[in-house]
């Protein structure tokens, strides 16, 4: 029983850290390449750069919240249960 809980906890931690790496990659690409990305959004989809910035920041914030809610909180709860 404890082995199953430990396996699930470790899997949730790994999912959190992989998602966190993707989040950092998204933030890094937002900071470094925002002019090019928003120009492409404007050219391909007709979205203004201001709206594209709002969409990107909203997505990154939602992704961060979902990472914490779905992966980190259950992993910490299982970690405390195993002790």
URURSUL-V122953 format. One record per residue. SS is DSSP state (A for helix, B for strand, O for the rest). PSI is psi in whole degrees, 0 to 359 (* if undefined). D_LAST is the distance of its C-alpha to the last C-alpha in Angstrom with 2 decimals. Layout:
BEGIN
ss->[SS | SS]
psi->[PSI | PSI]
d_last->[D_LAST | D_LAST]
END
This chain:
BEGIN
ss->[O | A | A | A | A | A | A | A | A | A | A | A | A | A | A | A | A | A | A | A | A | A | A | A | A | A | A | A | A | A | A | A | A | A | A | A | A | A | A | A | A | A | A | A | A | O | O | O | A | A | A | A | A | A | A | A | A | A | A | A | A | A | A | A | A | A | A | A | A | A | A | A | A | A | A | A | A | A | A | A | A | A | O]
psi->[314 | 327 | 321 | 317 | 319 | 319 | 315 | 317 | 314 | 323 | 318 | 320 | 315 | 318 | 320 | 314 | 325 | 316 | 324 | 323 | 318 | 324 | 316 | 322 | 320 | 318 | 319 | 317 | 328 | 316 | 315 | 326 | 28 | 326 | 313 | 315 | 314 | 331 | 319 | 320 | 319 | 318 | 318 | 317 | 351 | 26 | 131 | 154 | 327 | 316 | 322 | 321 | 317 | 317 | 316 | 314 | 321 | 318 | 315 | 321 | 318 | 317 | 318 | 316 | 318 | 325 | 314 | 315 | 315 | 336 | 310 | 314 | 313 | 325 | 318 | 322 | 318 | 328 | 317 | 330 | 326 | 337 | *]
d_last->[13.30 | 10.00 | 12.50 | 14.06 | 11.15 | 10.49 | 14.29 | 14.72 | 12.29 | 14.18 | 17.40 | 16.91 | 16.30 | 19.42 | 21.39 | 20.67 | 21.83 | 24.84 | 25.79 | 25.46 | 27.81 | 30.24 | 30.08 | 30.98 | 33.72 | 35.05 | 35.13 | 36.81 | 39.39 | 40.00 | 40.67 | 42.75 | 44.62 | 45.04 | 48.84 | 49.20 | 46.65 | 48.15 | 51.64 | 50.79 | 49.33 | 52.56 | 54.75 | 53.03 | 52.01 | 54.04 | 51.08 | 51.81 | 49.63 | 48.57 | 47.28 | 45.62 | 43.74 | 42.56 | 41.45 | 39.58 | 37.79 | 36.88 | 35.51 | 33.39 | 31.99 | 31.26 | 29.63 | 27.35 | 26.40 | 25.79 | 23.57 | 21.28 | 21.49 | 21.20 | 18.87 | 16.92 | 15.88 | 14.58 | 12.76 | 11.00 | 10.34 | 8.89 | 6.76 | 5.41 | 5.53 | 3.80 | 0.00]
END
